[in-house]
Amino acid sequence: MDHKNIKVAVLTSARLVLGWMFFWAFLDKTFGLGFATKAEDAWLNGGSPTAGFLGNAVHGPLAGIYHSMAGNPVVDVLFMAGLGLVGLCLLLGIGLRVAGFSGALMVLMMWSSLLPLENNPIVDEHILYAVIFLGIAYSDA
């Protein structure tokens, strides 16, 4: 296997893994599959996919902004559309430029909601995901 094929295989694998992470989060929050979301808290059962994290977990200088968005039905729809569509596009290999930029924006917003970071002053997994999303946006993955 030559280097170009290896690069494509690695980026394709990253695309599929990130796609599944996002699409799984969409499915779990929608149906309450019992992993991160209990059935009674599912979006289809009237739960808010943003209320728990944005209402309780965020901290730091932007906490007020994120707390004000917690549980807002418009924010819920936008967040779930982002998870579902970015995940599905990455899994299907369609609209990768838009999905890559959208995914990077979403994870950078998640990153900014947790400032200051617990284990490193600047970098955590969200930054890594953003870099991978941008790599996908600009590649043949």
Order of alpha helices (4+ residues) and beta strands (2+ residues): alpha-alpha-alpha-alpha-alpha
